[in-house]
């Protein structure tokens, strides 16, 4: 069998030699200057990749109000599909600076399109399905999770069948087909008015939003932490082959995807987003303690425990992430922001920016901790982060529902189930006896 370019670069067997000493490392184990520069440049590359998505949060929600969520969704979908097809032909370029530059340019444009599409999707759902927004969000997360599950095997099969271009052409064509369907299905905005929207600064001035934001960053860190670290850990502890390691990753994605609808349904029916977020963070804490396993537990690493912990992690992260959007949107309305598409756009932009921030911090911090300590202690530190976030959520709930100005009481207004904030501070300042 002919060896590929990747095989030749990494020793001819298609994989990295775990535990092998690099030829570029000095004898005393200190990183060389070139290695330090590589760490810096790779970190900056990850920063740029994440920023290309999250940098849009301050102004994309405003653009939703100006140009319409439908146009933004369709234009973002078209950009993603078109860029996918272009990406399939980049291997025709000369390998080197030209190839790398065009890869960054095309992927950056696709990231802008993905940000536009995702931000407008959340806003449209929240505005169109006010009573079932998190249930619909859970359905979308199912397909999001299965996209991660089926993407690698389908991509590998198409690559074997037709080379580098075929996977991207098929994906781009499918995306453009979905774009065409949505072009005819999505209704045009009939309301030409421009209602005034609360700003992002107004949203971020709410203390409860900061706590929810911390939970979102932590959970997205928890998802991305295992991307660069779990494979090395499984290879070292259990000597698993690449296929088996891929199945271990599927445990997380499948558990997340299959449970997302359930958490969305419970959130819509019971209206307990913060309680679910607390349970999700506590479950993620327990999962990370057993994935290591943590030195604090004094357990021997076993494959069955590893699989169970990964499934628990997927369930817990879905439980913490899915209700967060409704919590932020409801909190914004309770604190005076208008109940319109623009507010949902602001919440959607901040929501996705926080997920992108966690996706950047997770692998960066996780890789550094695993290198400085080891995987078990790195997982233990992440478990402590989840426990801290759960405690902050508990404190926030106690303040929010029991203490003074932050107290909220659900009330029906004209048969509508919208929640109305009751400001007890203003009531306490009113005269006890009416004249």
PABA-628499 format. One record per residue (C-alpha): residue in one letter; chain; x, y, z. Coordinates in pm, whole numbers, plus 50000, padded with zeros to 5 digits. Example, Ala and Ser with C-alpha at 12.3 -4.5 7.8 and 13.67 -1.06 7.14 Angstrom:
PABA-628499
 residu chaine  east north    up
      A      A 51230 49550 50780
      S      A 51367 49894 50714
END
This chain:
PABA-628499
 residu chaine  east north    up
      X      A 50000 50000 50000
      X      A 50137 50339 49904
      X      A 50205 50572 50192
      X      A 50034 50909 50200
      X      A 50201 51243 50257
      X      A 50084 51239 50619
      X      A 50224 50888 50667
      X      A 50563 50997 50538
      X      A 50567 51301 50766
      X      A 50479 51104 51080
      X      A 50687 50793 51040
      X      A 50511 50589 50774
      X      A 50237 50429 50988
      X      A 49975 50701 50970
      X      A 50002 50797 51333
      X      A 50209 50982 51586
      X      A 50451 50786 51802
      X      A 50323 50842 52154
      X      A 50593 50880 52411
      X      A 50871 50914 52155
      X      A 51129 51181 52225
      X      A 51138 51455 51966
      X      A 51463 51506 51780
      X      A 51425 51879 51832
      X      A 51409 51858 52212
      X      A 51726 51936 52398
      X      A 51887 51669 52611
      X      A 51785 51831 52941
      X      A 51419 51835 52836
      X      A 51398 52213 52794
      X      A 51203 52332 52491
      X      A 51411 52480 52215
      X      A 51353 52828 52076
      X      A 51184 52692 51763
      X      A 50949 52479 51972
      X      A 50852 52778 52183
      X      A 50783 52977 51869
      X      A 50565 52694 51738
      X      A 50362 52699 52061
      X      A 50312 53074 52023
      X      A 50213 53055 51656
      X      A 49976 52761 51708
      X      A 49814 52943 52001
      X      A 49768 53253 51787
      X      A 49620 53037 51509
      X      A 49365 52891 51750
      X      A 49291 53239 51876
      X      A 49231 53362 51520
      X      A 49007 53066 51438
      X      A 48789 53122 51744
      X      A 48791 53500 51704
      X      A 48673 53473 51344
      X      A 48347 53339 51490
      X      A 48315 53516 51826
      X      A 48425 53862 51705
      X      A 48089 53896 51533
      X      A 47887 53900 51856
      X      A 47893 54279 51918
      X      A 47748 54380 51580
      X      A 47581 54080 51413
      X      A 47271 54098 51638
      X      A 47226 54463 51538
      X      A 47252 54367 51172
      X      A 46970 54117 51228
      X      A 46742 54411 51295
      X      A 46871 54610 50999
      X      A 46878 54352 50719
      X      A 46650 54082 50859
      X      A 46712 53742 51012
      X      A 46596 53561 50698
      X      A 46849 53731 50472
      X      A 47130 53678 50725
      X      A 47047 53309 50763
      X      A 47030 53248 50388
      X      A 47345 53445 50311
      X      A 47535 53261 50584
      X      A 47418 52922 50456
      X      A 47514 53012 50099
      X      A 47861 53125 50212
      X      A 47918 52798 50399
      X      A 47816 52584 50102
      X      A 48012 52784 49846
      X      A 48325 52789 50064
      X      A 48303 52413 50120
      X      A 48314 52353 49743
      X      A 48604 52596 49697
      X      A 48793 52424 49980
      X      A 48780 52098 49789
      X      A 48998 52243 49512
      X      A 49263 52404 49731
      X      A 49484 52097 49697
      X      A 49546 52206 49339
      X      A 49756 52493 49474
      X      A 50125 52461 49550
      X      A 50181 52328 49900
      X      A 50337 52593 50116
      X      A 50252 52955 50188
      X      A 50001 52982 49901
      X      A 49805 52677 50018
      X      A 49803 52783 50384
      X      A 49694 53141 50309
      X      A 49402 53033 50092
      X      A 49298 52774 50352
      X      A 49280 53046 50616
      X      A 49094 53285 50387
      X      A 48831 53032 50278
      X      A 48779 52897 50629
      X      A 48751 53250 50769
      X      A 48479 53337 50518
      X      A 48302 53012 50605
      X      A 48329 53102 50975
      X      A 48160 53437 50910
      X      A 47884 53257 50721
      X      A 47843 53001 50999
      X      A 47823 53278 51258
      X      A 47557 53461 51056
      X      A 47355 53144 51003
      X      A 47378 53024 51364
      X      A 47305 53361 51522
      X      A 46999 53419 51304
      X      A 46880 53060 51355
      X      A 46857 53102 51732
      X      A 46687 53439 51692
      X      A 46431 53304 51443
      X      A 46352 53003 51663
      X      A 46306 53213 51976
      X      A 46079 53456 51790
      X      A 45880 53192 51597
      X      A 45841 52928 51869
      X      A 45816 53129 52195
      X      A 45656 52841 52386
      X      A 45880 52565 52248
      X      A 46206 52744 52174
      X      A 46431 52518 52384
      X      A 46258 52202 52262
      X      A 46335 52311 51904
      X      A 46686 52405 52011
      X      A 46724 52055 52155
      X      A 46618 51905 51822
      X      A 46879 52113 51642
      X      A 47143 51999 51892
      X      A 47056 51638 51809
      X      A 47150 51698 51447
      X      A 47449 51905 51555
      X      A 47578 51614 51762
      X      A 47514 51357 51491
      X      A 47695 51580 51246
      X      A 48008 51533 51455
      X      A 47940 51159 51475
      X      A 47881 51084 51106
      X      A 48117 51347 50963
      X      A 48448 51162 51009
      X      A 48339 50820 50872
      X      A 48152 50971 50576
      X      A 48442 51206 50505
      X      A 48689 50920 50521
      X      A 48479 50704 50288
      X      A 48435 50985 50034
      X      A 48807 51063 50049
      X      A 48892 50701 49974
      X      A 48637 50694 49692
      X      A 48713 51023 49519
      X      A 49012 51196 49675
      X      A 49048 51527 49854
      X      A 48782 51721 49663
      X      A 48486 51481 49681
      X      A 48397 51520 50054
      X      A 48389 51899 50023
      X      A 48194 51897 49696
      X      A 47930 51666 49843
      X      A 47905 51872 50162
      X      A 47889 52199 49970
      X      A 47624 52067 49731
      X      A 47414 51941 50022
      X      A 47446 52277 50201
      X      A 47341 52466 49888
      X      A 47045 52230 49843
      X      A 46932 52307 50199
      X      A 46985 52676 50121
      X      A 46750 52647 49821
      X      A 46484 52473 50029
      X      A 46502 52738 50300
      X      A 46484 53014 50040
      X      A 46133 52901 49948
      X      A 46022 52780 50293
      X      A 46128 53066 50521
      X      A 45867 53343 50523
      X      A 45959 53699 50443
      X      A 45954 53948 50729
      X      A 45628 54135 50699
      X      A 45695 54375 50984
      X      A 45889 54671 50848
      X      A 45908 54851 51181
      X      A 46239 54884 51361
      X      A 46167 54836 51732
      X      A 46439 54959 51959
      X      A 46652 54685 52109
      X      A 46846 54667 52428
      X      A 47219 54672 52373
      X      A 47475 54403 52449
      X      A 47603 54622 52732
      X      A 47255 54622 52883
      X      A 47245 54243 52864
      X      A 47590 54207 53017
      X      A 47502 54446 53300
      X      A 47270 54180 53445
      X      A 47449 53975 53718
      X      A 47256 53656 53639
      X      A 47375 53670 53278
      X      A 47736 53667 53398
      X      A 47675 53349 53597
      X      A 47505 53182 53301
      X      A 47793 53301 53081
      X      A 48041 53136 53315
      X      A 47849 52811 53286
      X      A 47849 52832 52905
      X      A 48223 52897 52888
      X      A 48296 52613 53133
      X      A 48081 52359 52950
      X      A 48220 52447 52608
      X      A 48567 52417 52763
      X      A 48464 52073 52886
      X      A 48369 51968 52534
      X      A 48684 52094 52366
      X      A 48928 51991 52641
      X      A 48914 51625 52539
      X      A 48976 51689 52169
      X      A 49358 51704 52191
      X      A 49405 51510 52516
      X      A 49169 51211 52530
      X      A 49324 51020 52238
      X      A 49672 51035 52394
      X      A 49530 50932 52734
      X      A 49341 50632 52588
      X      A 49644 50523 52386
      X      A 49867 50543 52691
      X      A 49631 50373 52938
      X      A 49459 50109 52721
      X      A 49668 50093 52401
      X      A 49357 50140 52186
      X      A 49380 50157 51810
      X      A 49252 50466 51622
      X      A 48918 50301 51541
      X      A 48847 50222 51905
      X      A 48951 50572 52009
      X      A 48704 50712 51754
      X      A 48426 50505 51910
      X      A 48513 50652 52250
      X      A 48461 51002 52109
      X      A 48127 50889 51966
      X      A 48016 50799 52321
      X      A 48023 51168 52412
      X      A 47868 51300 52090
      X      A 47591 51039 52084
      X      A 47501 51095 52452
      X      A 47493 51471 52394
      X      A 47282 51446 52079
      X      A 47031 51192 52209
      X      A 46969 51379 52536
      X      A 46953 51734 52395
      X      A 46586 51704 52298
      X      A 46497 51570 52644
      X      A 46660 51861 52824
      X      A 46497 52108 52587
      X      A 46155 51953 52643
      X      A 46197 51960 53021
      X      A 46311 52322 53009
      X      A 46006 52432 52809
      X      A 45757 52233 53015
      X      A 45894 52295 53366
      X      A 46078 52626 53318
      X      A 46374 52527 53533
      X      A 46675 52623 53319
      X      A 46910 52714 53604
      X      A 46827 52398 53799
      X      A 46914 52188 53494
      X      A 47235 52386 53450
      X      A 47326 52307 53812
      X      A 47265 51935 53758
      X      A 47461 51948 53432
      X      A 47767 52108 53592
      X      A 47760 51866 53887
      X      A 47735 51572 53645
      X      A 48024 51707 53438
      X      A 48227 51743 53756
      X      A 48167 51377 53843
      X      A 48241 51266 53486
      X      A 48578 51442 53477
      X      A 48675 51295 53814
      X      A 48628 50945 53671
      X      A 48766 51009 53321
      X      A 49116 51069 53463
      X      A 49055 50902 53696
      X      A 49134 51170 53952
      X      A 49425 51097 54188
      X      A 49191 51211 54466
      X      A 48974 50900 54412
      X      A 49261 50652 54420
      X      A 49099 50441 54147
      X      A 49261 50219 53889
      X      A 49189 50322 53530
      X      A 48942 50081 53370
      X      A 48790 50093 53024
      X      A 48432 50040 53148
      X      A 48466 50330 53392
      X      A 48608 50542 53110
      X      A 48314 50466 52878
      X      A 48057 50533 53152
      X      A 48223 50863 53241
      X      A 48228 50975 52877
      X      A 47856 50898 52839
      X      A 47784 51086 53163
      X      A 47988 51378 53033
      X      A 47783 51399 52713
      X      A 47455 51385 52907
      X      A 47572 51646 53158
      X      A 47708 51894 52906
      X      A 47382 51882 52708
      X      A 47191 51935 53034
      X      A 47400 52246 53108
      X      A 47415 52399 52758
      X      A 47066 52348 52613
      X      A 46870 52545 52883
      X      A 47121 52833 52891
      X      A 46976 53017 52591
      X      A 46628 53037 52741
      X      A 46772 53145 53075
      X      A 46960 53433 52914
      X      A 46663 53538 52698
      X      A 46414 53525 52987
      X      A 46652 53711 53216
      X      A 46694 53983 52953
      X      A 46316 54032 52927
      X      A 46275 54034 53305
      X      A 46525 54319 53324
      X      A 46348 54540 53075
      X      A 46482 54439 52733
      X      A 46207 54421 52467
      X      A 46055 54088 52369
      X      A 46142 54107 51999
      X      A 46368 53959 51734
      X      A 46648 54206 51802
      X      A 46676 54103 52168
      X      A 46688 53737 52069
      X      A 46958 53831 51820
      X      A 47165 53996 52095
      X      A 47124 53692 52321
      X      A 47207 53458 52033
      X      A 47524 53648 51944
      X      A 47649 53652 52303
      X      A 47553 53284 52347
      X      A 47756 53172 52044
      X      A 48047 53401 52130
      X      A 48071 53243 52475
      X      A 48069 52894 52326
      X      A 48348 52995 52089
      X      A 48547 53142 52377
      X      A 48522 52815 52568
      X      A 48613 52618 52257
      X      A 48935 52820 52238
      X      A 49024 52805 52608
      X      A 48943 52434 52649
      X      A 49204 52269 52425
      X      A 49462 52540 52494
      X      A 49439 52517 52873
      X      A 49376 52142 52868
      X      A 49680 52071 52655
      X      A 49900 52295 52870
      X      A 49778 52136 53195
      X      A 49818 51784 53060
      X      A 50173 51865 52951
      X      A 50269 52040 53277
      X      A 50100 51790 53511
      X      A 49927 51492 53351
      X      A 49584 51408 53209
      X      A 49443 51292 53543
      X      A 49528 51614 53725
      X      A 49417 51826 53430
      X      A 49078 51650 53434
      X      A 49061 51704 53812
      X      A 49116 52077 53766
      X      A 48836 52090 53510
      X      A 48613 51899 53753
      X      A 48685 52166 54014
      X      A 48583 52435 53762
      X      A 48247 52265 53706
      X      A 48191 52234 54080
      X      A 48267 52605 54126
      X      A 48022 52699 53849
      X      A 47752 52480 54007
      X      A 47801 52656 54342
      X      A 47779 52997 54173
      X      A 47456 52892 54002
      X      A 47311 52779 54336
      X      A 47401 53111 54499
      X      A 47254 53298 54202
      X      A 46928 53104 54230
      X      A 46901 53178 54602
      X      A 46958 53549 54539
      X      A 46736 53559 54233
      X      A 46429 53398 54378
      X      A 46449 53491 54745
      X      A 46620 53825 54790
      X      A 46488 54173 54723
      X      A 46531 54315 54375
      X      A 46635 53991 54213
      X      A 46320 53806 54312
      X      A 46100 53686 54024
      X      A 45743 53565 54037
      X      A 45572 53405 53737
      X      A 45241 53566 53656
      X      A 44988 53513 53379
      X      A 44891 53820 53185
      X      A 44579 53807 52963
      X      A 44605 53431 52925
      X      A 44967 53457 52817
      X      A 45229 53253 52999
      X      A 45500 53514 52969
      X      A 45686 53576 53290
      X      A 45673 53923 53437
      X      A 45935 54060 53673
      X      A 45814 54204 54002
      X      A 46048 54461 54146
      X      A 46019 54432 54521
      X      A 46252 54721 54582
      X      A 46001 54963 54429
      X      A 45717 54803 54626
      X      A 45901 54842 54955
      X      A 45946 55213 54887
      X      A 45574 55267 54820
      X      A 45351 55390 55108
      X      A 45200 55120 55325
      X      A 44855 55284 55324
      X      A 44703 55429 55012
      X      A 44542 55767 55040
END
